[in-house]
Amino acid sequence: MSVHRTAPDEVTVGVFSLAESLLEAEGRAAGLVGRAVAAEPELDGFAVLSVGATLVPGPWWGFE
């Protein structure tokens, strides 16, 4: 996970996930970040605005 401030009241969170599809990866990321925001009192008033995923090739794809 990585976190980058993009504005005074906004951050971008990057999450690396092994998932079967982009939809699954986005769902996992949304759930994880949503739970983290809800559980942290200092993040009261913050919300997850959007979620997106990108495929990253690697050895898990089975390429020789």
C-alpha angles and dihedrals in degrees: 000000000000130000126202127182109231099172135002092272100024137076136181115223121202119201126186112213137171104221137155093237144009089252091055092046091050091048092050092048093047091049094047096047093041091054091046092052092046093048098048114079091201089062094056108140094025121115139189103252101185143349128209135169136206127197113241115195118228145139091292089073091070097240116157 
